[in-house]
Amino acid sequence: MSGDDRETFSDEQSPRRLIDASTVYEGRVWDVVSEQFSLTADGEAITRDFIRHPGAVAVLVLNDDGQVLLIRQYRHPVRMALWEIPAGLLDEEGEDFVDAAARELAEEADLTARQWHVLVDLFLSPGSSSEALRIYLARGIGDVPEADRHTRTHEEAEIELRWMDLDDAVSAALEGRIHSPSAVAAVLAARVARENGFIDLRPAMTPWPEHPSQHSTWPRGAVLEI
């Protein structure tokens, strides 16, 4: 693939004609919405129900010894305790994405980081949810002072921390021993990025136009032409 082809090979915004929209269920964290749209200006009406999600950020922490931090947390929908990476919802209005990631790192792992880069951006289940996830690589690790540490409750109270060599984490992903999509994507991306010293990673403040908050949304009940 040529350099020009690499520049143009990208997902893109593709708004379609929205006929109607309604909220089917309002939850504490996300809603279920039903939208009717058409693929073309005069096309047939199509109805899709999906989760409207605020999005999330996650952090792959890499220490000076080449180890990544994994956290073990119970996830009730799958009835499993999963090895994951620190992550959390974008539920603080006006908070920068990287600031949210730093907050989650402090709350879930009692850690700070001096060096931040964007590792990878994902839609976790684009056929059924609007959830967008940005994963950061964090280095230059420090401890949150004891007096400033977050009190973890519910499932977070059971969090277990473990440092693992990056190559071992990659093996765990490829062998099907870890299942968290953010953890799997993060360790695989970090392994690739490590090959050239992480120099191709994007700066932490790189815009994230794919996140739903960064582009205009269709007004409920409105009709938008292509």
N, C-alpha and C positions, 0 to 999 in steps of 0.2 A: 504494500500500500504506500503510495507516494505521500509526501508531506502535505500537499494540498488536499488529498483524500482524507487524511487523518484529521485535518482541520474541519472538514465539512461532515465527517461521520459523527453524528450526534443525534440524540433524541431531541424533539422539538415540541413547542407548544402547538396544540392543534384544536382550538375551540370549535365546537359544533353548535348547531341550532338547538337551543334549549326551549322546550315547549312548556314544561311545567316542572315544579319542584315542591316537595313537601317533606316535613320531618315525621318519620314514622315512630321513632323512639328517641327520647331525650335521656341520656345517661349522665353519670357523674363526671366522666372523663370524655366520652365521645358520644355522638348521636348516630342513629341510622336514618339515612335520607333515601327518598325515592325520587328519581329524576326521569323525566321523559324527554327524549331528544331525537334528532334525526341526523344521519351522517351527511346528508346533502340538503340543500335549501328546500327541495320538494320531495325529500325521501320519506319513507314510512316512519312512523313513530316507534321508538324503541324505549322500553322501560328497564331501568337498572336500579336496584337497591344496593347501597354500600355504606360503609362506616365513614363518617366525616370525623377526621382525627386531627388534633392540633400539631402533630409531628413530634419528633424526638431527636435527641443528640446522644451520642455514645463516645466513649474514650478508650482507646487502646494505649495503655501506659507502658512505656519501654524504659527500663532502667539501664544504668551504665554497664551492667553485666550481660546485656542482651536478653533479659528476661521480660516477659509480659505479665501483667497482673490480671488474673481471672478471679471472679467472685461467684460463689455458689449460692443460688437463691431458689426457693420453692416457687413454682409457677402452677397455679391451681388448674387452669384449663387443660393442661397436658398431664397433670398429676405427677410432675417430676421435679426434682431439684436439678437445675441446670447450671453448668459452668458458663458464665456470661462475662461481659465487660461492663464497667460502670456506665449507666445510661439513665435517662429520665425524660419526662415530657417537656415540651415547650409550652408551659402553662403559665408563665409569668409575663404579663403584657409588657411589651417594650424591651424585653431583655434580649441582648445580642446573643446570637447562637453560641459563640465561643464562651461567653460569660455563663450561659446556661450549662455548658459542658464542664466548665471549671467548678461551678456550684455542685453539680452532680458528683464530680470526682471527690470533692471535699466531703459531701454528705455520705457517700457510700463507701469511701475507702480512706477517709481522713488524710488525703494527700493533696498537695499543690503541685503545679508544674510551671516551669519558666519558659518552655519552648513548645509552641503549638503549631500544628499543620493540619490541613484537611487531608484525610486519608482516602475516604471514598464516600460517595452519596448514593443512597438507595431509595427505591419505593419497595416496601417490604411485601406488599400483596396488592399490586395495582389493579387486579381484577375485582377486588372486594373492599378496598380501603384506600383513602387518600393519604394514608400515613407516609410521610417522607422522613428519612433518617439520614443525618450527617454524622459520620464517624471521624473523630479527630485522633491524630497521633500526638501524645503528650510525652515530653522528655524533660530532663532537669528536675527531678522529683524532690519534693520536700514534704515534711509532715505538718499537718494542721496542729496548732498548739492545743494542748489538752483542754484548756478552758473554753476553746472555741469550737469544739467538736459537736457535730450534730447528733441528737438522740434518735437512733433508728427504732422504728416501731413496726408492728405487724410482720409481714414477710421479711422486711429489711432487717429486723432484729436478729434474724437467723443467718445473716450474711456471713460467709466464710471466705477469707482471702487466701489466695495462693499465687506465688510467683513461679512461673514456668518458662523454661528456655523457649524462645520463639520457634525453633525448629521442632521441638516436642509438641508445642501447641498446634503447629501445622499438621503434624502426624496425627494428632488426636482428631482434628477436623476431617482429614482425608480417610481415616479409618472409621468414621462414624461414631466416635466416642463423645463428641460434643455436638450439640444440635442448635444452639442459639444462632440465628442468622447474623446478628451483629458481630458475635465473636468469630464465627467462621469467616465471614467476609473480611473482618479486620485483620486476622492473623495471616490470611492468604495475601491480602494486599500489602501488609507490612513486609512479608517475606520477599515479595517482588520488589517493593520500594527499597529494601535494604541492599539489593544487588548493586545499585549505583549511589549508595550513601544517602538515600532519601532526597536527593537534590531535585527530583522532578515533582515533589509534592507541592500542592498549592498552599499559599499563605493562609493563616487562620481566618483572616477577615475577607477571604474570597467571597464575592456575592453568591447567593444560593437562590437563583430565580425560580427553580423548580419547586421550592416550598410554597404551599398554597397561600401563605400570608404575603408572598412577594409579587403576586400578580392578581389582577382584578378577578373577582368571582362573579358568577352569573346571579343577578337578582332573582329571588324566589318568585316563580310565576312569570318571569319575563321571557320574551322571545328574542333571541339573539341570532342575527343572520351571519352566515359564514362570510 
